């Protein structure tokens, strides 16, 4: 089976077109791969510059909140519990010593035990705070408070200015209802 020249020429032309198409597709695939690499770099930069700081800030806030919760709630409560336990222990020891000396139960001085309980709880709170190395709580107004005061003052000034603009008496703004009519006497 022999092909005519015309068919061979058409087949060569078709083969040439297929090769050109294949080469252009290879170039296109190469450009698409380069774009994908650049997009990957941009995504990693975005993650490093935008996402990571947000995650870090959230982590630092949660650590700060945990420290504050620990120092404001847990340590004082634990100090009170330990102090109360120590005062009960001290009262039991005092009673044991009295009984051993043959003095009996004697008079119980509740004010002295309350004073000892308070002292023990303060000491326990100090020791727990020292062991946990908590930072002392800052007092005073922070940056958020200052910003809130400034925004509140600006809002109040805006309201006052709007009220002044509304209530001021401008003669140019008033127009007579009927300019030809004489005023009533």
Long-range contacts (C-beta under 8 A, 24 or more apart in sequence): 67-134, 67-135, 68-137, 70-132, 70-134, 71-129, 71-132, 71-134, 71-135, 71-137, 72-137, 75-125, 75-128, 75-129, 75-132, 75-134, 76-125, 78-124, 78-125, 78-128, 79-121, 79-122, 79-124, 79-125, 79-126, 79-128, 80-121, 80-124, 80-125, 82-120, 82-121, 82-124, 82-128, 83-117, 83-118, 83-119, 83-120, 83-121, 83-122, 83-123, 83-124, 83-125, 84-117, 84-120, 84-121, 86-117, 86-120, 86-124, 87-113, 87-116, 87-117, 87-120, 90-116, 90-120, 91-116
